[in-house]
Amino acid sequence: MSRSRKSDRSASSRKREAASTKQAEAPKAEAPKAEALKAEAPKAEAPKAARASREAEREVEGVSAEVAPARDEAGREVAAAEVVGDEGATAPPAAGPDEVAPSAPAAEAARTDMFEQPGAEGQVVMDMPQETAVLAEPASPLGDLDYHLFAEGTHLRLWEKMGARLQPGGEGVHFGVWAPNARAVSVIGEWNAWDAERDPLRPTRAGVWTGFVPAARRGHLYKFRVIGVNGEVMDKADPHALMTEAPPQTASVIWDHAYAWGDATWLARRAERQGPAAPMAIYEVHLGSWLRGPGGEHLSYKAVAPKLIAHVRALGFTHVELMPLTEHPFYGSWGYQATSYFAPTRRYGEPQELMALIDALHQANIGVILDWVPAHFPNDAHGLVRFDGTHLYEHADPRRGVHPDWNTLIFNLARHEVRAFLLSSALMWLQEFHVDGLRVDAVASMLYLDYSRKDGQWLPNHLGGRENLESIEFLRALNQAVHREVPGAITIAEESTAWPGVSHPVEAGGLGFDFKWDMGWMHDTLRYFGRDPVTRAQHHRDVTFRMMYAYSERFMLPLSHDEVVHGKGSLIRKMSPGTGGAAARMAGLRLLYAYMFGLPGKKLLFMGDEFAQAREWNHDAALDWGLLAEAEHAGMMRWVGRLGHLLRAEPGLYELDHDPTGFRWAVVDDYRRSTLAFLRRPRAGAVILVILNFTPMTWSNYTVPFEAPGEWQLMLCSDEAQFGGNGGSAPDRLIADHSAGGALPCAATLDLPPLTALVYRGPEVKVYDAAALDLRESLAAEAEAAREAPAS
């Protein structure tokens, strides 16, 4: 939405307008040749006109060198002898063959125009004769190295250089925006009554337009008035803005990242708390619909903090994952269609309030993961689309530039500047907001050129294949940059295909992510639990196949928001009731959670599923917290909490998540009774046994084989009344010995309750392994003795 604001003109405003009118009405012959050329054809690299303009400015600087200290690009004073031009010369270069060196009258005209141009008012001018006055404009934050890295696609800190950068002390703002094909760019805002004539920017290198505006202040609203390549007029939000107006308004806000952090203790241990050998149970949250105020209003970052922290700690989750907070105009996109990649949504407060929320979570020993979307962006007019009148951020060809599922635009990652824009966004959230990891959305759509497209709707790469080579290069660069620049931070891929090596190091040919969502497990498992228990015997592979590929990637097991929207129903509604009705659904959901927490892999659960929310998730309303007044829903949340705390307490459930030695099947092929049993082993600590009965039948004298004798203590039974179950019982102890299993080396027996998960804690792993070795040697000796005994 274009902004057009008017206000009463002050004397100062009228003075600026008069200066603008004077400049516009001056005969063209009096204007420096450089200014005329610059107005006609701004270029990404400095043209001849820009050089001519600099020559005129150097004459001014030469006259005033004795009274005004020169400054280098960093703003430091330097001796007059050290001042050099853009080309490295100590004096203005000689005119080229097609140029005419400015005469003294021309230089004087250049000086006059420089002080009378729009936006010059308010800048510091020495009180001296005009021929010796100079403009003391602060040094630009953009230096030679910045332009080089930006054009190369390797700049990682653009939020410190582009957009609106406040001067120290808040007196004035440097603006910078990439619009290489624009005819003209100016800043419009509250300080200049949204007048595009007052604060024009000048083209510099790499297609960047810059300028200093003395009157701009922290908190002012602004946009860029861009005159496109074909003369179209567009009011654009700042792509690098640190804050925006609250939607549906679309202006950017001059802001900074000033905040005093108190999470140093968390950051010092972050790497060990979210590495492959750490317990990770993630609570996925859409902040605007987790909890709302009494009138249905959004809670602020500040207001939600203590409530979210208390809930997450009670349930034993180690992390929260926040669905995208990058500013987005359409609330129904849940943040996955962002227009501002450097600004958190204003719906819940200012950036410092989000920082305070993250800081508080860290001080409560809770990590923070942020959803981040480099795959596509919306076509809102104030955003990135056709930013300078051309397809700048997006591909021009719709076969590569338009996402058919969401009608969004796809980033052109072949452009170096677009890569730098996205890399800087990722690093900003990790460095300035102390986010601990990024969950990268829609990775599959980035990897394949034919993703969700039919024949004829996509273009192959230059090798003739379907792989998106530019996206692959970008994702590898992203992961390398994150791990190099923010040690301990992690990246997670939402990737739903069989692309190899998603979580393998880049050096080994992988994409470099730390973890990958196991979407196959999620779909197989939910399909299985949706089947009538009577028929589950025919689909046993759905709950065993996962271990065939479990160690091909470092997987995360998600039960995410995608499974409880768009008519898919809630998780509790996905559970088959069989003949048991609502109670069977609840039992099935408790069983599902035990299965997830028991298997190798990090865990993720979407908000509301912890208490079995019955309705489908609605982003326009808070969760149905009133359900906790009902015993079965309160019991479900108690069950999830017990699983979360057990995960953190038992190394066997997490330490070897990505090592095949950490998992062993005990019962894998008992499809007739639809049961499973497996062991989770740590490097050091107790071995954990998980037994699952997916049917409504009680199985008497159920046999669990073991490798060694020992005693196993019951830790959890999902059918207990406190969890909303029927109060069914299971033996407090299992005694595994050689005689119990008959033909088996060692076994224990029990009566297995229906639709129930049991978790037992066994011997220490070293003791268990030593006993298993002794048993094998004993059995081998017995077998050898039997072979050598004389026949009777």
Legacy VTK file of the C-alpha trace (Angstrom):
# vtk DataFile Version 3.0
C-alpha trace
ASCII
DATASET POLYDATA
POINTS 792 float
0.000 0.000 0.000
1.528 3.329 -1.036
1.709 5.939 1.676
0.730 9.542 0.968
0.810 11.851 3.941
0.398 15.598 4.138
1.001 18.016 6.980
1.274 21.746 7.558
4.408 23.108 6.023
6.812 24.814 8.449
9.050 27.715 7.545
11.891 25.246 7.263
9.872 23.141 4.820
9.067 26.166 2.699
12.725 27.073 2.646
13.588 23.585 1.350
10.921 23.831 -1.316
12.264 27.161 -2.421
15.710 25.666 -2.761
14.280 22.785 -4.781
12.382 25.184 -7.061
15.458 27.302 -7.588
17.481 24.277 -8.561
14.772 22.971 -10.885
14.320 26.364 -12.635
18.033 27.089 -13.108
19.106 27.175 -16.789
20.577 23.860 -17.815
23.686 25.569 -19.108
24.553 26.634 -15.560
24.274 23.166 -14.057
27.488 21.155 -13.995
27.736 18.675 -16.801
28.182 15.915 -14.229
24.844 16.658 -12.570
23.025 16.573 -15.904
24.574 13.261 -16.862
23.870 11.775 -13.459
20.191 12.691 -13.683
19.920 11.130 -17.120
21.637 7.799 -16.557
22.445 6.530 -13.041
24.566 3.421 -13.249
25.614 0.617 -10.897
29.262 1.675 -11.346
30.372 5.357 -11.162
29.904 6.860 -14.686
31.763 9.684 -16.252
29.188 12.108 -14.916
29.822 10.991 -11.348
33.556 11.464 -11.851
32.945 14.979 -13.160
30.804 15.711 -10.111
33.571 14.514 -7.830
36.053 16.766 -9.638
33.901 19.777 -8.835
33.585 18.678 -5.233
37.361 18.203 -4.955
37.866 21.837 -5.966
35.657 22.844 -3.065
37.588 20.541 -0.754
40.892 21.949 -1.970
39.882 25.537 -1.111
38.570 24.560 2.323
41.261 22.069 3.370
42.855 24.598 5.718
39.706 25.206 7.767
37.816 21.906 7.641
39.483 18.631 8.666
39.310 15.900 6.042
37.891 12.497 6.992
38.429 9.010 5.680
35.567 6.543 4.978
35.449 5.531 8.632
34.941 9.157 9.653
38.434 9.583 11.147
40.239 12.907 10.653
43.290 12.622 8.431
45.975 15.045 7.336
45.342 16.959 4.143
48.203 15.160 2.455
46.506 11.820 3.154
43.258 12.711 1.409
42.837 10.720 -1.793
40.062 10.572 -4.351
37.943 7.538 -5.286
40.559 6.519 -7.802
43.403 6.730 -5.273
44.920 9.988 -6.624
45.880 12.885 -4.390
44.515 15.408 -6.873
41.533 15.444 -9.222
42.296 13.306 -12.262
42.786 14.947 -15.594
39.775 15.141 -17.873
39.286 12.186 -20.166
39.141 12.508 -23.943
35.367 12.988 -23.863
35.269 15.234 -20.793
35.901 18.928 -20.193
37.548 19.950 -16.954
35.230 22.310 -15.037
36.188 25.952 -15.171
36.310 28.130 -12.082
32.754 29.450 -12.715
31.525 25.874 -13.179
33.137 24.840 -9.919
31.497 27.781 -8.210
28.127 26.714 -9.655
28.715 23.198 -8.397
29.391 24.536 -4.916
26.226 26.636 -4.974
24.054 23.773 -6.210
25.494 21.409 -3.625
24.305 23.609 -0.781
20.950 24.383 -2.313
19.973 20.850 -3.296
16.941 19.303 -1.531
17.819 17.670 1.758
20.911 19.782 2.347
19.212 21.989 4.927
20.136 21.077 8.475
23.593 19.779 7.588
26.514 21.428 9.365
28.089 24.228 7.305
31.044 26.249 8.513
30.310 29.959 9.117
32.681 31.306 6.503
32.652 32.768 3.022
30.893 30.527 0.552
34.030 29.755 -1.393
35.502 28.067 1.699
32.373 26.406 3.192
32.083 22.619 3.132
29.369 20.137 3.943
30.326 18.071 7.009
28.289 14.985 6.068
29.135 11.956 8.229
30.935 9.123 6.541
28.741 6.533 4.855
28.565 3.125 6.544
29.232 1.607 3.108
32.899 1.304 2.234
34.798 -0.244 -0.637
34.822 -3.674 0.976
31.061 -3.567 1.549
30.365 -2.833 -2.103
32.736 -5.594 -3.145
31.249 -8.220 -0.829
27.703 -7.228 -1.729
28.372 -7.557 -5.453
30.148 -10.855 -4.761
27.204 -12.230 -2.764
29.253 -12.855 0.370
28.316 -9.867 2.552
26.951 -11.258 5.829
26.107 -8.069 7.760
24.041 -5.901 5.444
21.720 -4.862 8.261
24.615 -2.724 9.563
25.218 -1.071 6.206
21.972 -0.819 4.224
18.505 0.477 5.025
18.273 3.263 7.608
21.413 3.543 9.746
21.233 5.964 12.633
24.191 8.200 13.351
25.743 7.790 16.818
23.735 10.048 19.056
20.710 9.772 16.792
21.384 12.966 14.815
20.522 12.005 11.263
20.302 8.813 9.270
22.239 7.257 6.415
20.002 5.505 3.896
21.051 2.835 1.453
18.979 0.717 -0.915
19.749 -1.585 -3.836
17.877 -0.512 -6.987
20.318 -0.791 -9.891
17.766 -0.174 -12.647
15.909 2.720 -11.055
15.890 6.143 -12.670
15.753 7.888 -9.313
15.300 7.029 -5.637
14.409 9.292 -2.731
13.421 8.873 0.892
9.946 9.956 1.936
8.923 10.076 5.552
7.448 11.884 8.496
10.241 14.458 8.702
9.763 15.695 5.122
5.962 15.431 4.856
6.381 12.442 2.495
7.750 14.794 -0.150
9.888 12.943 -2.701
11.672 16.153 -3.779
13.245 16.810 -0.412
15.649 13.910 0.185
16.872 12.334 -3.033
19.474 9.583 -2.890
22.442 9.354 -5.220
23.561 6.294 -7.157
26.855 4.799 -6.043
28.464 1.463 -6.731
26.921 -2.006 -7.100
23.525 -0.500 -7.902
23.184 1.005 -4.408
21.588 4.413 -3.832
22.711 6.272 -0.706
22.287 9.556 1.096
22.394 11.224 4.497
19.272 12.875 5.909
20.021 15.101 8.926
16.371 15.560 9.925
15.503 11.868 10.147
15.247 10.402 13.642
14.698 7.126 15.433
11.015 6.169 15.274
10.236 8.099 12.095
8.184 6.328 9.461
9.618 6.185 5.948
9.599 4.535 2.540
11.634 4.736 -0.625
10.088 6.533 -3.594
11.476 4.583 -6.531
11.170 5.753 -10.128
11.356 2.531 -12.074
13.239 1.800 -15.242
10.146 2.650 -17.316
9.224 5.721 -15.299
6.716 4.025 -12.985
6.459 5.538 -9.501
6.547 3.093 -6.587
6.595 3.617 -2.833
8.549 0.712 -1.385
9.152 -0.445 2.162
12.824 -0.709 3.043
14.029 -4.288 2.396
16.552 -3.862 5.241
14.255 -2.121 7.734
14.795 -3.168 11.346
11.192 -2.362 12.265
7.916 -1.758 10.454
4.541 -0.289 11.169
1.966 -2.683 12.550
0.023 -4.270 9.689
-2.034 -3.432 7.729
0.142 -0.290 7.531
3.274 -0.866 5.493
5.819 1.871 6.193
9.257 1.116 7.588
10.465 2.585 10.885
13.906 3.976 11.643
15.182 1.841 14.504
18.193 0.127 16.070
19.108 -3.042 17.972
20.179 -1.478 21.259
19.541 -4.015 24.038
21.371 -5.220 27.160
21.432 -9.020 27.072
21.583 -11.235 30.157
21.909 -14.687 28.587
25.681 -15.155 28.560
25.436 -18.348 30.624
23.075 -19.941 28.120
25.176 -18.917 25.127
28.321 -20.341 26.713
26.716 -23.803 26.816
24.514 -23.559 23.762
26.527 -25.888 21.551
26.318 -28.797 23.975
22.609 -28.208 24.620
21.538 -28.644 21.014
24.147 -30.896 19.503
23.569 -34.409 18.151
24.139 -35.949 21.597
21.834 -33.553 23.482
18.203 -34.091 24.502
15.988 -31.967 22.279
12.212 -31.761 22.593
10.853 -28.744 20.711
7.531 -27.023 21.330
6.330 -25.419 18.075
4.450 -22.164 18.653
2.457 -19.710 16.576
2.812 -16.765 18.905
-0.380 -14.984 17.876
-2.690 -17.926 18.574
-0.993 -19.694 21.473
-2.715 -17.440 23.992
-4.716 -14.237 23.664
-6.028 -11.505 25.883
-9.504 -11.445 27.418
-10.893 -9.584 24.417
-9.219 -11.860 21.877
-6.400 -9.391 21.316
-2.818 -10.436 20.638
-0.504 -10.582 23.606
2.767 -8.709 23.349
6.161 -10.405 23.363
6.532 -9.116 26.920
3.150 -10.332 28.137
3.471 -13.809 26.676
6.985 -14.451 28.036
6.278 -15.607 31.624
3.299 -17.734 30.586
5.159 -19.458 27.756
8.214 -20.096 29.905
6.178 -21.633 32.725
4.316 -23.914 30.302
7.412 -25.087 28.456
9.320 -25.795 31.661
6.415 -27.734 33.165
6.316 -30.010 30.117
10.063 -30.598 29.973
10.600 -29.152 26.487
14.143 -28.017 25.811
13.339 -25.542 23.021
10.559 -23.502 21.516
10.267 -23.110 17.767
8.575 -19.878 16.786
6.739 -19.900 13.471
8.037 -17.055 11.282
8.204 -13.671 12.956
9.594 -11.789 9.958
7.034 -9.111 9.175
4.270 -10.341 6.883
1.272 -8.408 5.549
-1.125 -11.374 5.379
-1.676 -12.812 8.844
-3.173 -15.963 7.354
0.208 -16.858 5.867
1.375 -17.520 9.475
4.550 -15.609 8.616
5.605 -17.826 5.719
5.060 -14.976 3.223
7.350 -12.249 4.516
8.006 -8.795 3.119
10.572 -7.693 5.731
13.436 -10.097 6.263
15.153 -8.008 8.933
12.155 -6.848 10.990
10.130 -8.900 13.489
6.401 -8.527 13.178
5.085 -5.448 14.930
1.842 -7.229 15.859
3.367 -8.224 19.191
5.648 -5.279 19.898
8.996 -3.709 19.087
12.211 -5.624 18.303
13.609 -5.081 21.786
10.524 -6.756 23.248
11.225 -9.855 21.162
14.816 -9.711 22.365
13.537 -9.630 25.925
11.369 -12.708 25.281
14.323 -14.637 23.864
16.545 -13.422 26.699
14.015 -14.634 29.282
13.695 -18.029 27.571
17.471 -18.413 27.610
17.694 -17.488 31.274
15.105 -20.228 31.891
17.402 -22.668 29.987
15.080 -22.876 26.983
16.481 -22.610 23.469
14.815 -20.661 20.669
14.497 -21.786 17.053
13.000 -19.476 14.438
11.288 -20.511 11.235
12.946 -18.739 8.308
11.789 -18.696 4.677
14.370 -18.112 1.918
12.350 -19.956 -0.727
9.728 -17.388 -1.731
8.047 -14.077 -0.896
4.643 -12.469 -1.584
3.785 -10.101 -4.416
2.547 -7.224 -2.239
3.243 -3.955 -4.051
5.151 -2.340 -1.183
7.497 -5.318 -0.872
10.301 -6.819 -2.916
8.349 -7.515 -6.106
9.723 -5.612 -9.136
11.555 -3.410 -6.694
13.191 -1.095 -9.208
10.711 -1.705 -12.000
12.447 -4.932 -12.997
12.460 -8.480 -11.676
15.193 -7.718 -9.181
14.764 -10.159 -6.290
12.671 -12.679 -8.230
13.180 -14.647 -11.439
11.650 -12.971 -14.483
10.495 -16.225 -16.084
7.401 -17.532 -14.227
8.615 -21.072 -14.839
11.266 -20.299 -12.263
9.950 -17.191 -10.594
6.404 -18.063 -9.472
5.525 -20.745 -6.955
2.422 -22.536 -8.261
1.182 -23.714 -4.848
1.206 -20.371 -3.068
1.221 -17.837 -5.935
4.347 -16.336 -4.441
7.606 -15.240 -6.047
10.782 -17.293 -5.937
14.081 -15.633 -5.039
16.561 -15.467 -7.892
19.521 -17.024 -6.112
21.638 -16.675 -9.231
21.972 -12.990 -8.283
24.864 -12.416 -5.919
23.128 -9.495 -4.234
20.030 -11.592 -3.470
22.217 -14.233 -1.840
23.904 -11.581 0.290
20.489 -10.194 1.274
19.281 -13.596 2.504
22.551 -14.631 4.131
22.605 -11.361 6.062
19.009 -11.889 7.171
19.831 -15.331 8.538
22.916 -14.091 10.378
21.059 -11.103 11.830
18.476 -13.265 13.590
21.206 -15.454 15.027
23.559 -12.668 16.054
21.385 -9.693 16.950
18.407 -11.611 18.369
20.438 -14.490 19.864
18.233 -17.059 18.125
19.765 -20.514 18.603
18.785 -22.038 15.295
16.901 -21.593 12.052
14.362 -24.062 10.740
14.525 -23.467 6.999
11.105 -23.822 5.418
10.249 -25.489 2.094
13.746 -26.759 1.312
12.354 -29.355 -1.098
10.801 -26.601 -3.216
14.227 -24.982 -3.440
16.096 -28.115 -4.480
13.989 -29.138 -7.462
13.172 -26.989 -10.477
10.126 -29.137 -11.235
8.778 -29.048 -7.669
4.956 -29.069 -7.863
5.115 -28.394 -11.611
3.924 -30.399 -14.582
5.830 -31.059 -17.785
6.341 -27.855 -19.706
5.940 -25.696 -16.594
9.594 -25.717 -15.570
13.027 -25.062 -17.025
15.937 -27.478 -16.605
19.324 -26.326 -15.372
22.204 -25.747 -17.770
23.126 -29.417 -17.493
19.634 -30.490 -18.472
18.669 -31.694 -14.987
15.908 -30.889 -12.527
18.183 -29.846 -9.681
18.228 -26.167 -8.754
21.980 -25.648 -8.753
21.830 -22.050 -7.514
19.705 -23.050 -4.514
22.036 -25.914 -3.667
24.991 -23.534 -3.709
23.080 -21.029 -1.579
22.008 -23.582 1.052
25.555 -24.836 1.412
26.841 -21.284 1.744
24.139 -20.549 4.321
25.033 -23.500 6.521
28.741 -22.849 6.283
28.242 -19.202 7.206
26.010 -20.031 10.173
28.416 -22.588 11.609
31.436 -20.356 11.026
29.988 -17.082 12.263
27.737 -18.326 15.096
29.332 -21.385 16.728
26.748 -23.538 18.444
23.832 -22.321 16.318
21.987 -24.983 14.336
20.020 -25.233 11.107
17.096 -27.581 10.482
15.721 -28.478 7.060
12.075 -29.053 6.326
12.824 -31.375 3.425
10.301 -33.985 2.358
12.125 -35.886 -0.373
14.924 -38.434 -0.519
17.563 -35.844 -1.418
20.814 -37.389 -0.140
23.029 -35.767 2.453
20.772 -32.976 3.679
22.355 -33.151 7.141
25.809 -34.188 5.941
28.704 -31.704 6.027
29.276 -29.587 2.948
32.844 -30.885 2.842
31.428 -34.405 2.434
29.117 -33.370 -0.393
26.060 -32.665 1.775
23.930 -29.560 2.221
25.319 -28.903 5.694
22.166 -28.793 7.849
22.380 -30.044 11.422
19.041 -31.860 11.328
16.349 -32.827 8.852
12.650 -33.264 9.538
11.650 -36.905 9.051
8.507 -36.227 7.052
8.269 -39.845 5.918
8.057 -41.034 9.519
5.356 -38.465 10.268
3.163 -39.498 7.344
3.644 -43.259 7.823
2.954 -43.037 11.544
-0.168 -40.901 11.307
-1.529 -43.154 8.590
-0.953 -46.182 10.828
-2.618 -44.639 13.874
-5.568 -43.648 11.716
-6.277 -47.285 10.821
-8.725 -49.431 12.733
-6.684 -51.495 15.233
-8.183 -54.645 13.749
-6.422 -53.950 10.443
-3.085 -52.697 11.800
-1.545 -56.166 11.522
-1.639 -55.735 7.753
0.306 -52.450 7.927
2.940 -53.258 10.523
5.696 -51.998 8.230
4.443 -48.434 8.704
5.865 -48.437 12.237
9.023 -50.457 11.565
10.268 -49.192 8.190
11.607 -45.971 9.646
14.545 -47.769 11.260
15.692 -48.950 7.831
16.860 -45.398 7.027
17.034 -43.804 10.496
20.788 -43.238 10.341
21.024 -41.926 6.782
20.469 -38.398 8.153
20.370 -36.705 11.539
16.605 -36.733 11.830
14.067 -34.803 13.837
10.655 -36.414 14.396
7.982 -33.749 13.822
4.292 -33.665 14.612
3.957 -30.161 13.221
1.392 -27.483 12.456
1.053 -28.737 8.880
-0.776 -31.819 10.142
-3.535 -29.965 11.995
-4.780 -27.409 9.432
-6.526 -27.167 6.069
-9.113 -29.807 6.834
-6.667 -32.377 8.155
-8.180 -32.205 11.627
-6.441 -32.286 14.992
-4.090 -35.066 16.080
-6.665 -36.523 18.440
-9.131 -36.738 15.540
-6.553 -38.613 13.471
-6.473 -41.446 16.002
-8.771 -44.311 15.054
-11.434 -44.922 17.722
-11.896 -48.545 16.687
-14.729 -49.791 18.861
-13.519 -47.836 21.878
-14.759 -44.357 21.008
-13.197 -41.231 22.523
-11.270 -43.161 25.189
-9.569 -45.224 22.474
-8.583 -42.043 20.647
-6.972 -40.701 23.805
-5.192 -43.998 24.405
-3.950 -43.973 20.832
-2.569 -40.451 21.177
-0.708 -41.327 24.376
0.690 -44.342 22.550
1.772 -42.153 19.621
3.680 -39.780 21.884
5.452 -42.646 23.648
6.434 -44.106 20.273
7.856 -40.721 19.174
9.748 -40.027 22.405
11.110 -43.566 22.441
12.527 -43.652 18.902
15.926 -42.200 17.941
15.755 -38.606 16.741
15.012 -35.179 18.161
11.339 -34.398 18.860
8.942 -31.642 17.822
5.317 -31.216 18.896
2.925 -28.474 17.820
1.152 -26.389 20.434
-2.233 -27.658 21.586
-1.344 -31.266 20.872
0.046 -31.597 24.377
-3.507 -31.514 25.787
-5.262 -33.095 22.789
-6.964 -30.030 21.377
-10.020 -31.376 19.607
-10.605 -28.775 16.922
-8.313 -27.981 14.051
-5.818 -25.183 14.677
-7.156 -21.715 13.873
-4.597 -18.900 13.679
-7.321 -16.357 14.466
-8.104 -17.759 17.917
-6.241 -18.905 21.006
-5.850 -22.563 21.857
-8.723 -24.189 23.739
-7.130 -23.999 27.155
-10.525 -24.596 28.762
-10.186 -28.285 27.838
-7.746 -28.672 30.713
-10.746 -28.614 33.055
-11.557 -32.093 31.730
-9.654 -34.972 33.304
-8.677 -36.741 30.082
-7.176 -33.587 28.530
-5.351 -32.641 31.709
-4.111 -36.226 31.882
-2.790 -36.004 28.324
-0.758 -32.925 29.167
0.553 -34.654 32.272
1.624 -37.599 30.076
3.498 -35.325 27.649
5.207 -33.644 30.596
6.337 -36.973 31.990
7.753 -37.982 28.624
9.552 -34.649 28.278
11.194 -34.855 31.683
12.062 -38.529 31.195
13.787 -37.668 27.916
15.971 -35.094 29.649
16.752 -37.411 32.555
17.731 -40.568 30.664
20.767 -40.431 28.334
19.591 -43.688 26.788
16.737 -41.780 25.135
18.897 -39.156 23.396
22.652 -39.596 23.647
23.033 -41.945 20.667
20.131 -40.645 18.605
22.289 -40.702 15.483
24.436 -43.739 16.231
23.155 -47.246 15.364
24.617 -48.619 18.605
21.993 -46.639 20.513
19.014 -48.697 19.312
18.155 -52.397 19.203
14.911 -54.111 18.382
13.647 -56.551 20.984
10.362 -57.343 19.183
10.015 -56.100 15.599
8.012 -58.683 13.622
5.049 -59.517 15.859
2.607 -58.085 13.342
-0.179 -60.490 14.346
-0.407 -58.837 17.736
0.665 -55.378 16.428
3.304 -54.916 19.109
6.798 -53.490 19.234
9.579 -53.556 21.818
12.995 -51.932 21.569
15.989 -50.907 23.669
17.596 -47.450 23.807
21.188 -47.466 24.901
23.410 -44.580 26.090
27.198 -44.326 26.190
26.910 -44.411 29.967
23.760 -44.852 32.035
20.769 -47.133 32.128
19.365 -49.062 29.194
15.724 -48.116 28.480
13.065 -50.586 27.291
9.955 -49.379 25.413
7.021 -51.760 24.818
4.056 -50.739 22.653
0.730 -52.521 22.155
-1.178 -50.965 19.243
-4.318 -53.086 19.706
-7.233 -52.993 22.183
-6.345 -56.546 23.252
-4.538 -57.678 26.403
-1.707 -60.011 25.486
-1.066 -62.495 28.314
2.367 -63.985 28.909
3.890 -61.622 26.404
7.573 -62.463 25.999
10.295 -59.825 25.669
13.724 -61.208 24.710
16.916 -59.764 26.187
20.615 -60.245 25.590
21.432 -60.497 29.270
19.792 -61.300 32.592
18.802 -58.412 34.807
16.040 -56.486 36.502
13.932 -53.795 34.831
11.938 -51.187 36.789
8.675 -49.699 35.465
8.945 -45.963 34.886
5.848 -45.111 32.827
2.556 -46.763 31.923
0.323 -44.764 29.596
-2.856 -46.450 30.873
-2.585 -45.039 34.391
-5.535 -42.977 35.601
-3.368 -39.888 36.204
-2.773 -39.765 32.450
-6.437 -40.249 31.571
-6.173 -44.017 31.149
-8.295 -46.851 32.484
-6.086 -47.416 35.498
-4.635 -50.574 33.972
-1.626 -52.021 35.682
1.658 -53.436 34.506
4.305 -55.257 36.538
6.550 -52.916 38.486
9.490 -55.192 37.727
10.544 -57.435 34.906
13.058 -60.154 35.717
14.975 -61.326 32.697
16.689 -64.683 33.038
17.860 -67.541 30.883
15.029 -69.893 31.820
12.162 -67.518 31.089
12.641 -67.519 27.346
13.094 -71.184 26.664
14.837 -71.161 23.305
15.784 -67.505 23.717
19.089 -66.577 25.359
17.237 -64.566 27.996
13.685 -63.208 28.356
10.975 -61.822 30.627
7.221 -62.241 30.426
4.291 -60.009 31.342
0.628 -59.369 30.605
0.610 -56.476 28.145
-2.339 -54.052 28.599
-4.331 -52.844 25.554
-3.421 -49.653 23.653
-0.653 -49.066 26.138
2.948 -47.939 26.183
5.298 -49.148 28.909
8.741 -47.753 29.665
11.202 -49.684 31.844
14.625 -48.724 33.175
17.177 -51.500 33.093
20.774 -52.112 34.175
23.609 -49.739 33.429
24.770 -50.250 29.877
28.247 -51.421 30.878
26.804 -53.922 33.321
24.251 -55.071 30.761
26.888 -55.523 28.055
29.212 -57.397 30.432
26.378 -59.707 31.471
25.457 -60.246 27.814
29.052 -61.189 27.023
29.171 -63.599 29.967
25.887 -65.180 28.834
27.125 -65.615 25.270
30.356 -67.200 26.464
28.454 -69.478 28.836
26.027 -70.565 26.131
28.902 -71.124 23.707
30.722 -73.270 26.271
27.579 -75.290 26.923
27.110 -75.838 23.198
30.740 -76.883 22.769
30.508 -79.294 25.692
27.350 -80.782 24.235
29.079 -81.381 20.901
32.059 -83.037 22.536
30.056 -85.258 24.906
30.123 -88.979 23.840
26.897 -90.204 22.332
24.884 -92.286 24.785
LINES 1 793
792 0 1 2 3 4 5 6 7 8 9 10 11 12 13 14 15 16 17 18 19 20 21 22 23 24 25 26 27 28 29 30 31 32 33 34 35 36 37 38 39 40 41 42 43 44 45 46 47 48 49 50 51 52 53 54 55 56 57 58 59 60 61 62 63 64 65 66 67 68 69 70 71 72 73 74 75 76 77 78 79 80 81 82 83 84 85 86 87 88 89 90 91 92 93 94 95 96 97 98 99 100 101 102 103 104 105 106 107 108 109 110 111 112 113 114 115 116 117 118 119 120 121 122 123 124 125 126 127 128 129 130 131 132 133 134 135 136 137 138 139 140 141 142 143 144 145 146 147 148 149 150 151 152 153 154 155 156 157 158 159 160 161 162 163 164 165 166 167 168 169 170 171 172 173 174 175 176 177 178 179 180 181 182 183 184 185 186 187 188 189 190 191 192 193 194 195 196 197 198 199 200 201 202 203 204 205 206 207 208 209 210 211 212 213 214 215 216 217 218 219 220 221 222 223 224 225 226 227 228 229 230 231 232 233 234 235 236 237 238 239 240 241 242 243 244 245 246 247 248 249 250 251 252 253 254 255 256 257 258 259 260 261 262 263 264 265 266 267 268 269 270 271 272 273 274 275 276 277 278 279 280 281 282 283 284 285 286 287 288 289 290 291 292 293 294 295 296 297 298 299 300 301 302 303 304 305 306 307 308 309 310 311 312 313 314 315 316 317 318 319 320 321 322 323 324 325 326 327 328 329 330 331 332 333 334 335 336 337 338 339 340 341 342 343 344 345 346 347 348 349 350 351 352 353 354 355 356 357 358 359 360 361 362 363 364 365 366 367 368 369 370 371 372 373 374 375 376 377 378 379 380 381 382 383 384 385 386 387 388 389 390 391 392 393 394 395 396 397 398 399 400 401 402 403 404 405 406 407 408 409 410 411 412 413 414 415 416 417 418 419 420 421 422 423 424 425 426 427 428 429 430 431 432 433 434 435 436 437 438 439 440 441 442 443 444 445 446 447 448 449 450 451 452 453 454 455 456 457 458 459 460 461 462 463 464 465 466 467 468 469 470 471 472 473 474 475 476 477 478 479 480 481 482 483 484 485 486 487 488 489 490 491 492 493 494 495 496 497 498 499 500 501 502 503 504 505 506 507 508 509 510 511 512 513 514 515 516 517 518 519 520 521 522 523 524 525 526 527 528 529 530 531 532 533 534 535 536 537 538 539 540 541 542 543 544 545 546 547 548 549 550 551 552 553 554 555 556 557 558 559 560 561 562 563 564 565 566 567 568 569 570 571 572 573 574 575 576 577 578 579 580 581 582 583 584 585 586 587 588 589 590 591 592 593 594 595 596 597 598 599 600 601 602 603 604 605 606 607 608 609 610 611 612 613 614 615 616 617 618 619 620 621 622 623 624 625 626 627 628 629 630 631 632 633 634 635 636 637 638 639 640 641 642 643 644 645 646 647 648 649 650 651 652 653 654 655 656 657 658 659 660 661 662 663 664 665 666 667 668 669 670 671 672 673 674 675 676 677 678 679 680 681 682 683 684 685 686 687 688 689 690 691 692 693 694 695 696 697 698 699 700 701 702 703 704 705 706 707 708 709 710 711 712 713 714 715 716 717 718 719 720 721 722 723 724 725 726 727 728 729 730 731 732 733 734 735 736 737 738 739 740 741 742 743 744 745 746 747 748 749 750 751 752 753 754 755 756 757 758 759 760 761 762 763 764 765 766 767 768 769 770 771 772 773 774 775 776 777 778 779 780 781 782 783 784 785 786 787 788 789 790 791
